[in-house]
Amino acid sequence: MRKYVLFVFFNLIVAQCFAAGAGNGRVKQELGQEVVAAIQLPEVPPVVAGMIEGDVVPHTAIKVAPKAKVEDNRGPEPKVAVPKPVREEKIDAGKIKTVNFGRFKIPADYKTIKILGKARVSRQQALRYLRKNASGRVQLNCSAQEIVDYYYDEAEREGVRPDLAFCQAILETGSFSFRGTVRPNQNNFCGLGTTGKTVKGAKFATAKEGVRAHIQHLLAYCQKDEPKGKVIDPRYDLVHRIRMQRGLITNWYGLNGTWAMGANYCEKIMAHYYAMLMM
């Protein structure tokens, strides 16, 4: 009996082994060629495993894309140009030949000085002169600095001497104290339209417009071409037509008896101008 049990047990073991072998054969047949090839790869030493030799994965024919070369094509950082402060040339007033005008000095060549041209007085000098000469009596709808800038900006755009136009405004307004017919709220800085002591003349919405009208009125006297900006001087056409008929006035001296009927009008402007040069 014991021998019979051992015999049966042995046969069962043998049958299971054959069944396992047959199963392995079926699995192998069902495996794809790529998996079989992978299973049959020889073992790779740990040091070599995963390493790339050239452009091929070890023990395969799989190509590996080369590493992209990153090139820095950026140029040097652009240098930011820092503008240098503009230094306005200061004229040495001591070297200017002068003549006496009462108790004042004025340039000896004042009769030939043109209405058009570049300033010889800097903005800073003009501002210092205004503050010193006005003694706190300035009545403006803008600051003292702004009125200076308006004159220089507007006059330079049209080619008029800004320093002398500013001196003319100082003369006409009493250093912007407006003690005559024209009032501060008119923004009229050159007596524009004040044809009599009771006629207040033109009025402008802002100080800048008043300055522009002043510069345009000077242009009506001295050049054929119209102003570059829109004409806001109400008397520009009239004056320009007269000057085209009678002749243009290109020098400040020619304003005597034309712009103002009083004598020595130009000389008074030049007295302010020379004093401004001394600042």
Secondary structure, DSSP 8 states (H G I E B T S, - for coil): -HHHHHHHHHHHHHHHHHHHHHHHHHHHHHS-HHHHHHHTS----TTTTT--BTTB-TTS--B-----------------------------GGGS-EEEETTEEEETTGGG-BSBS--SS-HHHHHHHHHHHHTT----SS-HHHHHHHHHHHHHHHTB-HHHHHHHHHHHHTTTT--SSS-GGG---S-TT--STT------SSHHHHHHHHHHHHHHHH-SS--SS----TTHHHHHHHHHHH----BGGGGBTTTBSSTTHHHHHHHHHHHHHT-
